């Protein structure tokens, strides 16, 4: 057995893992990343990046169909799936090559293989042991399914959905969360008939209620069917079709079914508990600084309970590297991490929902909703939606929630407002360029500050 020494060993080269590695190397540490697949993890290769490429293709398809409305002559002839696949793969390959170059430039050693944690702390890969002063576990997550529903054939997880050789004529989506909503949106844009099935009463049930209701109306206008508040009782599939039976005995028949009911932490088979790391429902138990119960072992990303977001993984990886180096980075609570669903229209949120804010503060909460119908840039883009701001009465903004095309680009300002506990009156003196969609957020804040401009 060969033993290799490093200041930091990172188990998992996805968003959280490579962020920890890059920051630690910047701070002068020798770093080893152990990765059984490809640097970049699910987000780069099978999640965030490739799905957003397909969503952009869907936007181009929608714009082509609607071009005559703005005086442009264009002809919709359908989707060239091999060319679409090549476009998606080229985007991913370019980002992967860039990441590999960045890792190499920082002097980080990459070990390709399946690793397990051992006491020391150390990571074993085959007959090699990589011992570090500290170890960061960042092994990510995998597609979750429901009992009795197995991925295979015409029953797809998100990874299989990316690899489909054609656009299904009719596809059913089980789950109205972020993954399900995004795939429903892009498939509809590319020409499929789509039905979304969600056991809870609204789409995007983790977001503010107004987001789910607004998105449901927008999907209805786009011809996307939603079946809400109805669980699935059984799924059967053969070579030609999938049949989804609902709890009320209704049936939905489709060419394919996407199972999008969330992701589970990838912690099995890593030797975590034997090395002294505590688990709770598969998630790694950590303290506020992301330390595990094992000395000098840390955990970041999707294996830590909370929002499973790539940028949360980035943040946690950076913060752990800085804590190991003796620094005290500011801890950002999960509620202050921006959340974006890249459907058409988009949904974006940061901070507390109205329901969560009222649960904490009771009647000391007030809200304002600004309709994008009053925003010139939204009218130009042909999008509808809302901006909702939640504030403590005579106090700071505690939540911002938006629906509309491209509103994901506005959420950085929302994060600053919520994170810095700004009052609407603090923000309103700063102007928003006209015409931009950012004015919609400004109008909502003006109204809450008691000085509305384009609203009554």
C-alpha positions as CSV (number, residue, x, y, z in Angstrom):
1,X,0.0,0.0,0.0
2,X,1.3,3.4,-1.0
3,X,0.7,6.3,1.3
4,X,0.5,9.9,-0.1
5,X,0.5,13.0,2.1
6,X,-1.3,16.3,1.4
7,X,-2.6,19.2,3.5
8,X,-6.1,18.7,2.2
9,X,-7.8,15.7,0.6
10,X,-11.2,16.3,-1.1
11,X,-13.4,13.3,-1.7
12,X,-15.6,14.4,-4.7
13,X,-14.8,16.8,-7.5
14,X,-18.2,18.4,-8.0
15,X,-19.2,22.0,-7.2
16,X,-18.5,21.9,-3.5
17,X,-15.4,19.8,-3.7
18,X,-13.5,21.6,-6.4
19,X,-14.4,25.0,-4.8
20,X,-12.8,23.8,-1.6
21,X,-9.8,22.6,-3.5
22,X,-9.3,25.8,-5.5
23,X,-9.6,28.0,-2.4
24,X,-7.3,25.9,-0.3
25,X,-4.7,25.9,-3.0
26,X,-5.0,29.7,-3.3
27,X,-4.3,29.8,0.5
28,X,-1.1,27.8,0.1
29,X,-2.2,24.2,0.8
30,X,-1.2,21.1,-1.1
31,X,-4.5,19.5,-2.3
32,X,-5.6,16.2,-3.7
33,X,-9.0,15.6,-5.2
34,X,-10.4,12.1,-5.5
35,X,-13.1,11.8,-8.1
36,X,-14.5,8.5,-9.6
37,X,-16.2,10.3,-12.6
38,X,-15.4,13.7,-14.1
39,X,-14.4,17.0,-12.4
40,X,-17.4,19.2,-12.2
41,X,-19.8,16.5,-11.0
42,X,-23.5,16.4,-11.7
43,X,-24.0,20.1,-12.1
44,X,-21.5,20.4,-15.0
45,X,-22.1,17.1,-16.8
46,X,-25.7,16.0,-16.0
47,X,-27.5,18.9,-14.3
48,X,-27.3,22.7,-14.2
49,X,-25.2,23.3,-17.3
50,X,-26.6,20.9,-19.9
51,X,-30.2,21.5,-18.8
52,X,-29.7,25.3,-19.1
53,X,-28.3,24.8,-22.6
54,X,-31.5,22.9,-23.6
55,X,-33.6,25.6,-22.0
56,X,-31.9,28.2,-24.1
57,X,-32.6,26.0,-27.2
58,X,-36.2,26.0,-26.1
59,X,-36.2,29.7,-25.8
60,X,-34.9,30.0,-29.4
61,X,-37.6,27.6,-30.6
62,X,-40.3,29.7,-28.9
63,X,-38.9,32.9,-30.3
64,X,-38.8,31.4,-33.8
65,X,-42.5,30.4,-33.6
66,X,-43.5,33.8,-32.3
67,X,-41.2,35.9,-34.6
68,X,-44.0,37.2,-36.7
69,X,-45.5,39.0,-33.7
70,X,-42.5,41.4,-33.7
71,X,-42.3,41.7,-37.4
72,X,-39.6,39.1,-38.1
73,X,-40.1,36.4,-40.8
74,X,-38.9,33.0,-39.5
75,X,-40.0,29.5,-40.2
76,X,-40.3,26.8,-37.6
77,X,-39.3,23.4,-39.0
78,X,-38.7,21.4,-35.8
79,X,-35.8,20.2,-33.8
80,X,-32.6,18.6,-35.1
81,X,-31.9,16.4,-32.1
82,X,-28.4,15.3,-33.1
83,X,-27.4,19.0,-33.6
84,X,-29.1,19.9,-30.3
85,X,-27.1,17.2,-28.5
86,X,-23.9,18.4,-30.1
87,X,-24.6,21.9,-29.0
88,X,-25.2,20.8,-25.4
89,X,-22.2,18.5,-25.3
90,X,-19.9,21.3,-26.7
91,X,-21.0,23.6,-23.9
92,X,-20.2,21.0,-21.3
93,X,-16.9,20.0,-22.9
94,X,-15.7,23.6,-23.0
95,X,-16.5,24.2,-19.4
96,X,-15.0,20.9,-18.4
97,X,-11.8,21.7,-20.2
98,X,-11.6,25.1,-18.5
99,X,-12.1,23.6,-15.1
100,X,-9.4,21.0,-15.7
101,X,-7.0,23.7,-16.7
102,X,-7.8,25.8,-13.6
103,X,-7.3,22.8,-11.4
104,X,-3.9,22.0,-13.0
105,X,-2.8,25.7,-12.9
106,X,-3.3,25.6,-9.1
107,X,-1.1,22.6,-8.7
108,X,-3.9,20.3,-7.5
109,X,-3.5,16.6,-7.9
110,X,-6.5,14.7,-9.3
111,X,-6.8,11.0,-8.5
112,X,-9.4,9.2,-10.6
113,X,-11.1,6.4,-8.7
114,X,-13.7,5.5,-6.1
115,X,-12.6,6.7,-2.6
116,X,-13.6,5.6,0.9
117,X,-13.0,7.6,4.1
118,X,-10.7,6.2,6.7
119,X,-9.6,7.4,10.1
120,X,-6.5,9.5,10.1
121,X,-8.2,11.3,8.3
122,X,-7.5,9.7,4.9
123,X,-9.1,8.6,1.7
124,X,-8.4,5.1,0.3
125,X,-8.5,4.6,-3.5
126,X,-7.6,0.9,-4.3
127,X,-4.2,0.2,-2.7
128,X,-3.4,3.9,-2.3
129,X,-4.0,5.9,0.8
130,X,-4.2,9.7,0.6
131,X,-3.7,11.2,4.1
132,X,-4.5,14.8,4.8
133,X,-4.3,17.1,7.7
134,X,-8.0,17.6,6.8
135,X,-10.5,15.8,4.5
136,X,-13.5,17.4,2.9
137,X,-16.3,15.0,1.8
138,X,-18.2,16.4,-1.2
139,X,-19.8,13.4,-2.9
140,X,-23.0,15.1,-4.1
141,X,-26.4,13.4,-4.7
142,X,-28.2,11.1,-7.1
143,X,-31.7,10.9,-8.5
144,X,-34.3,9.8,-6.0
145,X,-37.3,7.7,-7.0
146,X,-40.5,6.4,-5.3
147,X,-41.1,2.8,-4.1
148,X,-42.3,0.6,-6.9
149,X,-41.0,3.0,-9.6
150,X,-37.7,1.9,-11.1
151,X,-35.7,4.0,-13.6
152,X,-35.2,2.2,-16.9
153,X,-36.7,2.0,-20.4
154,X,-39.4,4.7,-20.8
155,X,-39.2,5.6,-17.1
156,X,-36.4,8.3,-16.9
157,X,-34.4,10.1,-14.3
158,X,-33.0,13.5,-15.3
159,X,-29.8,12.0,-16.5
160,X,-31.6,9.6,-18.9
161,X,-33.8,12.5,-20.0
162,X,-30.8,14.5,-21.2
163,X,-29.7,11.5,-23.4
164,X,-33.1,10.9,-25.2
165,X,-32.5,10.5,-29.0
166,X,-35.8,12.2,-29.8
167,X,-38.4,14.6,-28.4
168,X,-41.3,12.6,-27.0
169,X,-44.7,13.4,-28.4
170,X,-46.2,13.2,-25.0
171,X,-44.2,13.2,-21.8
172,X,-45.4,13.0,-18.2
173,X,-43.4,14.5,-15.4
174,X,-43.7,13.1,-11.9
175,X,-42.8,16.0,-9.5
176,X,-43.4,19.7,-9.8
177,X,-40.2,20.9,-8.1
178,X,-37.3,22.6,-9.9
179,X,-36.1,19.7,-12.0
180,X,-39.6,18.7,-13.1
181,X,-40.7,22.2,-13.9
182,X,-37.5,22.9,-16.0
183,X,-37.9,19.7,-18.0
184,X,-41.6,20.3,-18.5
185,X,-40.8,23.8,-19.8
186,X,-38.0,22.8,-22.2
187,X,-39.9,19.8,-23.6
188,X,-43.0,22.0,-24.3
189,X,-40.8,24.5,-26.0
190,X,-39.3,21.8,-28.2
191,X,-42.7,20.6,-29.3
192,X,-43.9,17.9,-26.8
193,X,-47.3,17.7,-25.0
194,X,-46.5,17.7,-21.3
195,X,-48.3,16.8,-18.1
196,X,-46.9,17.6,-14.7
197,X,-48.0,15.5,-11.7
198,X,-47.4,16.9,-8.3
199,X,-48.8,15.4,-5.0
200,X,-48.8,18.8,-3.3
201,X,-51.2,21.6,-4.1
202,X,-48.8,23.8,-6.1
203,X,-45.9,23.8,-8.4
204,X,-42.5,24.6,-6.7
205,X,-44.0,23.8,-3.3
206,X,-40.9,24.9,-1.5
207,X,-41.3,28.5,-2.8
208,X,-43.7,31.2,-1.9
209,X,-47.3,30.2,-2.7
210,X,-47.7,33.0,-5.2
211,X,-44.8,31.6,-7.3
212,X,-46.5,28.2,-7.7
213,X,-49.9,29.7,-8.6
214,X,-48.4,32.3,-11.1
215,X,-46.3,29.6,-12.7
216,X,-49.3,27.3,-13.0
217,X,-51.3,29.9,-14.9
218,X,-48.3,30.6,-17.2
219,X,-48.0,26.8,-17.9
220,X,-51.7,26.6,-18.6
221,X,-51.3,29.4,-21.2
222,X,-48.4,27.5,-22.8
223,X,-50.5,24.3,-23.0
224,X,-48.7,22.4,-20.2
225,X,-51.2,20.4,-18.2
226,X,-50.7,20.3,-14.4
227,X,-52.3,17.7,-12.1
228,X,-51.8,19.0,-8.5
229,X,-52.7,17.7,-5.1
230,X,-53.0,14.1,-6.4
231,X,-50.4,11.4,-5.5
232,X,-49.5,8.6,-7.9
233,X,-50.6,5.1,-6.9
234,X,-48.9,3.0,-9.6
235,X,-46.8,3.2,-12.7
236,X,-46.6,0.6,-15.5
237,X,-44.5,0.7,-18.6
238,X,-43.9,-1.5,-21.7
239,X,-41.9,-0.9,-24.9
240,X,-44.4,1.6,-26.3
241,X,-45.8,3.7,-23.5
242,X,-46.0,4.5,-19.8
243,X,-49.3,4.5,-17.8
244,X,-49.5,6.6,-14.6
245,X,-52.4,5.7,-12.3
246,X,-53.3,8.5,-9.8
247,X,-54.7,8.1,-6.3
248,X,-58.2,9.0,-7.7
249,X,-57.9,6.2,-10.3
250,X,-57.4,8.6,-13.2
251,X,-54.8,7.5,-15.7
252,X,-52.3,9.4,-17.7
253,X,-50.6,7.7,-20.7
254,X,-47.4,9.0,-22.2
255,X,-44.5,8.1,-24.3
256,X,-42.1,8.6,-21.4
257,X,-42.2,9.5,-17.7
258,X,-39.6,11.7,-16.0
259,X,-39.3,10.9,-12.3
260,X,-38.3,14.2,-10.7
261,X,-39.1,13.8,-7.0
262,X,-35.8,15.1,-5.7
263,X,-32.2,13.9,-5.1
264,X,-30.7,11.8,-2.3
265,X,-27.3,12.3,-0.7
266,X,-24.6,10.1,-2.1
267,X,-23.2,8.8,1.2
268,X,-23.6,5.0,1.0
269,X,-20.5,2.9,0.7
270,X,-18.0,5.6,1.6
271,X,-17.1,4.3,5.0
272,X,-18.3,7.5,6.7
273,X,-19.8,6.0,9.9
274,X,-16.9,3.6,10.4
275,X,-14.6,6.7,10.3
276,X,-16.7,8.5,12.9
277,X,-18.9,10.7,10.7
278,X,-22.6,10.9,11.8
279,X,-25.4,10.4,9.3
280,X,-29.1,11.5,9.6
281,X,-31.4,10.0,6.9
282,X,-28.3,9.7,4.7
283,X,-27.2,13.3,5.1
284,X,-23.9,14.1,6.9
285,X,-24.4,15.7,10.3
286,X,-22.3,18.9,10.6
287,X,-22.0,21.8,13.0
288,X,-22.4,25.5,11.9
289,X,-18.9,25.5,10.5
290,X,-19.5,22.3,8.5
291,X,-17.3,20.1,10.7
292,X,-18.4,16.5,11.1
293,X,-18.1,14.4,14.3
294,X,-14.8,13.0,13.0
295,X,-11.7,15.2,13.8
296,X,-10.5,17.2,10.8
297,X,-13.3,15.8,8.5
298,X,-15.7,18.3,6.9
299,X,-18.7,18.0,4.6
300,X,-20.1,20.3,1.9
301,X,-22.7,20.4,-0.8
302,X,-25.7,18.1,-1.4
303,X,-24.7,15.7,1.3
304,X,-25.4,18.4,3.9
305,X,-29.1,18.8,4.6
306,X,-30.5,22.0,3.0
307,X,-31.1,23.4,-0.5
308,X,-29.3,21.2,-3.0
309,X,-27.8,24.0,-5.1
310,X,-24.5,24.2,-6.9
311,X,-23.8,27.7,-5.7
312,X,-24.5,26.6,-2.1
313,X,-21.8,24.0,-2.7
314,X,-19.4,26.6,-4.0
315,X,-20.0,28.8,-1.0
316,X,-19.6,25.9,1.5
317,X,-16.4,24.7,-0.2
318,X,-14.8,28.1,-0.1
319,X,-15.8,28.7,3.6
320,X,-14.4,25.3,4.7
321,X,-11.1,26.0,3.0
322,X,-10.9,29.4,4.7
323,X,-11.8,27.9,8.1
324,X,-9.1,25.2,7.7
325,X,-6.7,28.1,7.0
326,X,-7.7,29.8,10.3
327,X,-9.9,32.5,8.7
328,X,-13.4,33.3,9.9
329,X,-15.6,33.7,6.8
330,X,-19.1,35.1,7.2
331,X,-21.6,32.3,7.4
332,X,-24.6,32.8,5.0
333,X,-27.8,31.1,6.2
334,X,-29.6,28.9,3.7
335,X,-32.5,31.3,3.5
336,X,-30.2,33.9,2.1
337,X,-29.0,31.7,-0.8
338,X,-30.8,32.7,-4.1
339,X,-33.0,30.0,-5.7
340,X,-33.8,30.1,-9.4
341,X,-35.9,27.8,-11.6
342,X,-35.0,28.4,-15.2
343,X,-38.3,27.6,-16.8
344,X,-40.3,29.8,-19.1
345,X,-41.2,31.9,-17.2
346,X,-38.4,31.8,-14.6
347,X,-39.0,31.8,-10.9
348,X,-36.5,33.4,-8.5
349,X,-36.5,33.8,-4.7
350,X,-34.3,34.7,-1.8
351,X,-35.2,35.0,1.9
352,X,-38.3,33.9,3.7
353,X,-41.7,33.1,2.0
354,X,-44.6,35.0,3.4
355,X,-45.8,31.9,5.2
356,X,-42.4,31.4,6.9
357,X,-42.2,35.1,7.8
358,X,-45.6,35.1,9.4
359,X,-44.8,31.9,11.3
360,X,-41.8,33.8,12.8
361,X,-43.2,37.3,13.2
362,X,-47.0,37.0,13.1
363,X,-48.9,40.1,12.0
364,X,-45.7,42.2,12.0
365,X,-45.2,41.2,8.3
366,X,-46.5,43.1,5.3
367,X,-46.1,42.3,1.6
368,X,-46.5,44.0,-1.8
369,X,-46.9,42.4,-5.2
370,X,-46.0,44.3,-8.4
371,X,-47.4,42.9,-11.7
372,X,-45.0,42.8,-14.6
373,X,-47.8,44.1,-16.8
374,X,-46.7,47.5,-15.7
375,X,-43.1,47.0,-16.7
376,X,-42.1,48.2,-20.1
377,X,-39.2,45.8,-20.6
378,X,-41.3,42.8,-19.6
379,X,-43.9,44.0,-22.2
380,X,-41.2,44.1,-24.8
381,X,-40.1,40.6,-23.9
382,X,-43.7,39.4,-24.0
383,X,-43.5,38.0,-20.5
384,X,-46.0,38.1,-17.6
385,X,-45.4,37.6,-13.9
386,X,-45.0,39.3,-10.5
387,X,-42.4,40.6,-8.1
388,X,-43.4,40.1,-4.4
389,X,-41.5,41.7,-1.5
390,X,-42.0,40.6,2.1
391,X,-40.9,42.9,4.8
392,X,-41.1,43.3,8.6
393,X,-43.5,46.2,9.4
394,X,-41.3,49.3,9.7
395,X,-38.3,47.0,9.4
396,X,-36.1,45.2,6.8
397,X,-37.0,43.2,3.8
398,X,-37.0,39.5,4.7
399,X,-38.0,37.9,1.3
400,X,-38.1,38.6,-2.4
401,X,-40.0,36.3,-4.9
402,X,-40.3,36.8,-8.6
403,X,-41.9,35.1,-11.7
404,X,-41.2,36.2,-15.2
405,X,-38.8,35.6,-18.1
406,X,-35.2,36.5,-17.1
407,X,-36.0,37.4,-13.5
408,X,-33.2,35.1,-12.4
409,X,-30.8,37.9,-13.4
410,X,-32.5,40.1,-10.8
411,X,-32.0,37.9,-7.8
412,X,-28.4,39.1,-7.0
413,X,-29.9,42.5,-6.0
414,X,-32.5,40.7,-4.0
415,X,-29.8,38.7,-2.1
416,X,-28.0,42.0,-1.2
417,X,-31.2,43.6,0.1
418,X,-32.2,40.6,2.2
419,X,-28.7,39.7,3.3
420,X,-27.9,43.3,4.4
421,X,-31.3,43.6,6.1
422,X,-32.1,46.7,4.1
423,X,-35.3,48.6,4.6
424,X,-37.2,49.5,1.4
425,X,-36.5,53.2,2.3
426,X,-32.8,52.3,2.2
427,X,-33.0,51.0,-1.3
428,X,-35.4,53.4,-3.1
429,X,-33.0,56.3,-3.5
430,X,-30.9,54.1,-5.8
431,X,-32.4,54.3,-9.3
432,X,-33.0,51.4,-11.7
433,X,-32.2,52.0,-15.3
434,X,-35.1,52.5,-17.6
435,X,-36.4,50.4,-19.3
436,X,-35.2,47.3,-17.4
437,X,-37.0,44.5,-15.5
438,X,-35.1,45.6,-12.4
439,X,-37.5,48.5,-12.3
440,X,-40.2,46.1,-11.2
441,X,-38.3,45.3,-8.0
442,X,-37.8,49.0,-7.5
443,X,-41.5,49.7,-7.9
444,X,-42.4,47.1,-5.3
445,X,-39.9,48.6,-2.9
446,X,-41.2,52.1,-3.6
447,X,-44.7,50.9,-2.8
448,X,-43.6,49.4,0.5
449,X,-41.8,52.6,1.4
450,X,-45.0,54.5,0.9
451,X,-43.9,56.4,-2.2
452,X,-45.2,54.4,-5.2
453,X,-44.5,55.9,-8.7
454,X,-46.2,53.8,-11.3
455,X,-48.7,52.0,-9.0
456,X,-51.7,53.2,-7.1
